[in-house]
Amino acid sequence: MSDTATSAAPRILLDKVWAGSLVSAGEGGPDLLYVDLHLVHEVTSAQAFEGLRAAGRSLRRPDLTIATVDHNVPTTDRSLPVLDLVARRQMDALRQNSERFGVRLLDVDDRRQGVVHVIGPELGLTRPGMVIVLAAKVAESPGAPPDATALRV
């Protein structure tokens, strides 16, 4: 019997990660995947937290969610107040939501704070084969290792 007859067909990295993270195959709908890491920032997270609040839900694994202020962080003296009202509200909302939902927040005074797409590898959070969720327009590259696969969801 040949090796090819007894072994599974070769699979690409995406197929391997998908199969290893599949919680439930969606019959006629989307698959449910286990998420290894969820990165959030102040611009897009408020809507998600509001959805949880409205549904009366908590985060299933707050320990796998990292929040950072990113888009609205001043490039000048961070000890000064943020003058842009929308930016300040977004940052305050992330602080409040992080506290309410038990999410680790990397705020402006935290030396680990940084660009949400970059902090993953900088802090040793991202590794090959992980399913990482990041709500952003350029989510295909959340600081992913070179051999990681990212999908826009």
Phi, psi and omega per residue, in radians:
M1 nan 2.313 -3.101
S2 -1.409 2.774 3.115
D3 -1.065 -0.635 -3.102
T4 -1.205 -0.458 -3.138
A5 -1.333 -0.427 -3.080
T6 -1.796 -0.255 -3.103
S7 -1.779 2.744 3.108
A8 -1.221 2.702 3.099
A9 -1.103 2.566 3.115
P10 -1.038 2.538 3.124
R11 -2.203 2.602 3.074
I12 -1.361 2.878 -3.101
L13 -0.958 -0.764 -3.134
L14 -1.000 -0.784 -3.139
D15 -1.105 -0.665 3.130
K16 -1.171 -0.800 3.140
V17 -1.135 -0.774 3.140
W18 -1.016 -0.870 -3.114
A19 -1.103 -0.665 -3.140
G20 -1.280 -0.306 -3.105
S21 -1.909 -0.062 -3.071
L22 -1.203 2.096 3.091
V23 -1.611 -0.768 -3.112
S24 -2.657 2.250 3.088
A25 -1.391 2.187 -3.129
G26 -1.347 2.041 3.112
E27 -1.509 1.797 -3.089
G28 1.421 0.024 3.132
G29 -2.441 -2.968 -3.109
P30 -1.288 2.668 3.025
D31 -1.280 2.700 3.051
L32 -1.857 2.092 -3.126
L33 -1.918 2.557 3.001
Y34 -1.328 2.311 -3.133
V35 -1.788 2.179 -3.117
D36 -1.416 -0.525 -3.087
L37 -2.693 2.375 3.098
H38 -2.174 2.093 3.128
L39 -1.873 2.264 -3.125
V40 -2.248 2.710 3.084
H41 -2.377 3.094 -2.956
E42 -1.278 -0.316 -3.042
V43 -1.460 -0.766 -3.040
T44 -1.843 -0.099 -3.028
S45 -1.437 -0.439 -3.056
A46 -1.015 -0.685 -3.136
Q47 -1.151 -0.689 3.135
A48 -1.172 -0.775 3.117
F49 -1.117 -0.668 3.103
E50 -1.110 -0.683 3.085
G51 -1.077 -0.711 3.078
L52 -1.109 -0.795 -3.134
R53 -1.066 -0.812 -3.103
A54 -1.102 -0.590 -3.132
A55 -1.523 -0.044 -3.126
G56 1.212 0.530 -3.103
R57 -1.849 2.765 2.988
S58 -1.959 3.005 3.023
L59 -1.310 2.337 3.140
R60 -1.178 -0.731 -3.110
R61 -2.334 1.306 3.127
P62 -1.055 -0.407 3.120
D63 -1.187 -0.275 3.115
L64 -1.788 0.194 3.129
T65 -2.020 2.261 3.104
I66 -2.129 2.249 3.103
A67 -1.916 2.523 3.050
T68 -2.534 2.469 2.955
V69 -1.335 2.438 -2.950
D70 -2.512 -1.196 -2.985
H71 -1.187 -0.501 -3.019
N72 -1.882 0.193 -3.116
V73 -1.289 2.248 3.124
P74 -1.100 2.524 3.091
T75 -1.599 -0.016 3.092
T76 -1.852 -2.538 -3.101
D77 -1.132 1.962 -3.091
R78 -1.292 -0.208 3.127
S79 -1.384 -0.248 3.116
L80 -1.424 2.672 3.115
P81 -1.144 2.604 3.061
V82 -1.339 2.128 -3.039
L83 -1.413 -0.557 -3.133
D84 -1.233 2.062 -3.041
L85 -1.080 -0.753 3.140
V86 -1.113 -0.789 3.131
A87 -1.058 -0.788 -3.128
R88 -1.102 -0.723 3.117
R89 -1.113 -0.711 3.125
Q90 -1.119 -0.739 -3.141
M91 -1.163 -0.743 3.111
D92 -1.121 -0.699 3.124
A93 -1.093 -0.709 3.112
L94 -1.125 -0.697 3.108
R95 -1.079 -0.835 -3.127
Q96 -1.126 -0.785 -3.137
N97 -1.152 -0.665 3.116
S98 -1.094 -0.752 3.120
E99 -1.164 -0.807 -3.091
R100 -1.102 -0.685 -3.056
F101 -1.732 0.079 3.072
G102 1.258 0.587 -3.107
V103 -1.684 2.379 3.063
R104 -1.185 2.187 -3.113
L105 -1.957 2.248 3.006
L106 -1.743 1.630 -3.038
D107 -1.513 3.117 -3.049
V108 -1.021 -0.485 -3.118
D109 -1.623 0.077 3.126
D110 -1.619 2.199 -3.091
R111 -1.102 -0.323 3.132
R112 -1.494 -0.165 -3.132
Q113 -1.065 2.526 3.105
G114 -3.078 -2.943 3.125
V115 -1.118 2.252 -3.030
V116 -0.999 -0.541 3.135
H117 -1.346 -0.233 -3.027
V118 -1.906 -0.499 -3.030
I119 -1.124 -0.489 -3.140
G120 -0.938 -1.050 3.135
P121 -1.255 -0.586 3.127
E122 -1.035 -0.635 -3.095
L123 -1.689 0.069 3.131
G124 1.273 0.465 -3.098
L125 -1.549 -0.524 -3.079
T126 -1.745 2.419 3.110
R127 -2.454 2.715 3.110
P128 -0.977 2.476 3.088
G129 1.545 -0.024 3.140
M130 -1.463 2.602 2.941
V131 -1.696 2.022 -3.081
I132 -2.074 2.268 3.108
V133 -1.900 2.295 3.108
L134 -2.547 2.030 -3.127
A135 -1.457 1.705 3.121
A136 -2.828 2.787 -3.119
K137 -1.175 -0.424 3.129
V138 -1.963 0.716 -3.069
A139 -1.186 -0.126 3.118
E140 -1.195 -0.185 -3.099
S141 -2.398 1.103 3.125
P142 -1.323 0.990 -3.110
G143 1.125 0.490 -3.023
A144 -1.202 2.574 3.029
P145 -1.051 2.732 -3.063
P146 -0.979 -0.501 -3.106
D147 -1.729 0.258 3.105
A148 -1.484 2.754 3.103
T149 -2.039 2.297 3.134
A150 -2.171 2.513 3.114
L151 -2.168 2.541 3.007
R152 -1.460 2.183 3.123
V153 -2.024 nan nan
